[in-house]
Amino acid sequence: MRTLKNEHMQMDTVIFDMDGLLVDSEPLWAIAANDIFAEYGFRLSPEQHITTTGLRTREFVHWWFSYFKIAESHEPEAEEKILQRVLGLVSTNCKVMNGVPHVFDLFHSLRFKIGIASSSPQQLIDVVMDLCGIRKYVKATASAQHLPYGKPHPQVYLNCAESLGSSPTSCVAFEDSFYGMIAAKAARMKCVVVPEHKRYKEEKWGAADLKLSSLQNFNTLHLQLLQ
């Protein structure tokens, strides 16, 4: 009979999502998307935008171009324009989320291996690491940009764990989006979710192992509960 001894290893690795968790970039993605989508004759309402939060830019563009019946041939150009616009906005206008220095200092002091797994391109991950002052802590990053599937598929989390030399079951993932939470759980990681304030009470976060209103609130007691 197979033993389950190795199923739950001692946690020694933390992997963070990025957009909406480390930086308040979701509103900037919305601005960039609507700036570019206006060139194709449509705009998204905030409600429409929320339905595709957490998707990669390519999937996001494809979804809305299909919905508004824009020719698929325009998608690569629109994707690239949105990315460039977001890079510019994040570099100049982006707010670091409350508790980022605290949570990175905490995991660093506990000698955890630290990684970032994001749907965004590597270019943006690099900009955000410098903006948050966390590059010195981060030992591996993984972007889902060129993977066959993005979140909610777990591949980006599995890739990051592999780069860190960690078993997925020894990892805790921090997320703010529903697709991201599903990806982390599918990778067999513990998941701490920090939803946007106005979505905090939604029942869909029930799949997470822990729900917090801010990264600032996370402490060693929470970590013991996750273990």
C-alpha positions in Angstrom: 0.0 0.0 0.0 1.3 3.4 -1.0 2.2 5.7 2.0 1.3 9.3 2.2 4.4 10.2 4.1 5.8 12.6 1.5 2.5 14.2 0.6 2.8 17.1 3.1 6.4 18.2 3.4 7.5 20.9 5.8 6.9 24.3 4.0 10.1 26.1 3.0 9.0 28.0 -0.1 6.7 30.9 -0.8 5.5 31.9 -4.3 3.8 35.3 -4.9 1.5 36.3 -7.7 2.1 39.9 -8.8 -0.6 42.0 -10.3 -3.1 43.1 -7.7 -1.2 41.4 -4.9 2.3 43.1 -4.8 1.3 46.2 -6.8 -2.0 47.9 -7.5 -1.7 47.3 -11.2 -5.2 46.0 -12.1 -6.6 49.5 -12.5 -3.7 50.3 -14.8 -4.4 47.2 -16.9 -8.0 48.4 -17.2 -6.8 51.9 -18.4 -4.3 50.4 -20.9 -6.9 47.9 -22.3 -9.6 50.6 -22.7 -7.1 53.0 -24.3 -6.1 50.4 -26.9 -9.6 48.8 -27.3 -11.0 52.3 -28.1 -8.8 52.1 -31.3 -10.9 49.1 -32.3 -14.2 50.8 -31.4 -15.2 49.4 -28.0 -14.6 49.9 -24.2 -15.1 47.5 -21.3 -17.2 48.3 -18.2 -15.6 47.7 -14.8 -17.9 44.7 -14.5 -16.8 43.2 -17.8 -13.1 43.8 -16.9 -13.5 41.8 -13.7 -14.7 38.7 -15.5 -11.4 38.3 -17.2 -9.0 39.4 -14.4 -6.1 36.9 -14.0 -6.0 35.9 -17.6 -2.9 36.5 -19.7 -3.0 39.5 -22.1 -3.3 37.3 -25.1 -6.3 35.4 -23.7 -7.9 38.6 -22.4 -7.6 40.2 -25.9 -8.8 37.1 -27.7 -11.8 36.9 -25.3 -13.0 40.5 -25.9 -12.1 40.6 -29.6 -14.3 37.5 -30.1 -17.1 39.0 -28.0 -17.0 42.3 -30.0 -16.4 40.5 -33.3 -13.0 42.1 -34.1 -10.9 40.2 -36.6 -8.4 37.8 -35.0 -5.6 39.1 -37.2 -5.6 42.3 -35.0 -5.0 40.5 -31.8 -1.1 40.3 -31.7 -0.8 44.0 -32.4 -3.4 44.9 -29.7 -1.7 42.6 -27.2 1.7 44.2 -27.7 0.2 47.8 -27.5 -1.5 47.0 -24.2 1.7 45.5 -22.8 3.8 48.6 -23.7 1.1 50.9 -22.3 1.0 48.9 -19.0 4.8 49.0 -18.8 4.7 52.7 -19.1 1.9 53.1 -16.5 3.4 50.8 -14.0 6.8 52.4 -14.2 5.4 55.9 -13.5 2.1 55.5 -11.6 2.0 52.2 -9.7 1.4 51.9 -6.0 3.1 49.1 -4.0 0.5 47.2 -2.0 0.3 47.5 1.8 2.4 44.9 3.6 4.8 43.9 0.8 8.1 44.8 2.6 6.7 43.2 5.8 5.8 39.9 4.2 9.1 39.6 2.2 11.1 40.5 5.3 9.2 37.8 7.3 9.8 35.0 4.8 13.4 36.0 4.3 14.0 35.9 8.1 12.4 32.4 8.1 14.9 31.4 5.4 12.1 30.5 2.9 12.9 30.3 -0.8 11.0 33.1 -2.5 9.6 33.2 -6.0 7.1 35.0 -8.2 4.7 33.3 -10.6 2.8 35.8 -12.8 0.6 35.8 -15.9 2.4 39.0 -16.9 5.5 39.0 -19.2 9.0 38.8 -17.6 9.6 42.5 -18.6 6.9 43.6 -16.3 8.0 41.2 -13.5 11.4 42.9 -13.6 9.9 46.4 -13.4 7.7 45.4 -10.4 10.6 43.7 -8.5 12.6 46.9 -8.7 9.6 49.1 -7.8 8.9 47.0 -4.7 12.6 46.7 -3.8 12.3 42.9 -3.5 14.7 41.7 -6.2 17.3 40.8 -3.6 14.8 38.4 -2.0 13.5 36.7 -5.1 15.3 33.6 -6.1 13.2 32.6 -9.2 10.5 34.1 -11.3 8.1 32.4 -13.7 5.9 34.0 -16.4 3.0 32.3 -18.0 3.2 34.6 -21.1 4.6 31.9 -23.5 3.2 28.8 -21.8 0.5 26.7 -23.6 -1.9 27.5 -20.8 -2.0 30.3 -18.2 -3.8 30.4 -14.9 -6.1 28.7 -13.8 -3.7 26.0 -15.2 -1.1 25.3 -12.6 2.0 25.2 -14.9 3.4 28.6 -14.0 3.4 27.6 -10.3 4.9 24.2 -11.0 7.6 25.9 -13.1 8.5 28.4 -10.4 8.7 25.6 -7.7 10.9 23.6 -10.0 13.2 26.6 -10.6 13.5 27.0 -6.8 14.2 23.3 -6.4 11.1 22.9 -4.3 8.3 20.3 -4.1 4.9 21.9 -4.8 3.6 20.4 -1.5 6.3 22.4 0.4 5.1 25.7 -1.1 2.6 28.3 0.0 1.2 30.6 -2.7 -0.2 34.1 -2.3 -2.9 35.2 -4.7 -5.5 37.9 -5.2 -7.5 36.5 -8.2 -9.9 33.6 -8.5 -8.0 32.1 -11.5 -4.7 32.4 -9.5 -6.2 30.6 -6.5 -7.4 27.7 -8.6 -3.9 27.5 -10.3 -2.2 27.3 -6.9 -4.5 24.7 -5.5 -4.3 22.6 -8.7 -0.5 22.7 -8.2 -1.1 21.2 -4.7 0.2 24.2 -2.9 -1.3 25.9 0.2 -3.0 29.1 -0.9 -3.4 32.4 0.9 -5.8 34.7 -0.9 -5.8 38.5 -0.4 -8.9 39.6 -2.4 -9.6 43.2 -3.5 -11.5 44.9 -0.7 -14.9 45.1 -2.4 -14.7 41.3 -3.4 -13.5 40.2 0.1 -16.9 38.7 1.2 -17.5 36.6 -2.0 -18.0 32.9 -1.3 -15.7 31.8 -4.2 -12.6 32.4 -1.9 -13.7 29.3 0.1 -11.2 27.1 -1.8 -8.2 29.1 -0.3 -6.5 27.8 2.9 -6.4 31.3 4.4 -8.0 34.6 3.4 -6.6 38.0 4.6 -7.5 41.6 4.0 -3.9 42.7 3.6 -0.4 41.2 3.3 0.5 43.3 6.4 -1.7 41.0 8.5 0.3 37.8 7.7 2.4 36.4 10.6 4.1 33.3 11.9 0.9 32.1 13.6 -0.8 32.0 10.1 2.2 30.0 8.8 1.8 27.5 11.7 -1.9 27.1 10.8 -1.0 26.4 7.2 1.5 23.8 8.2 
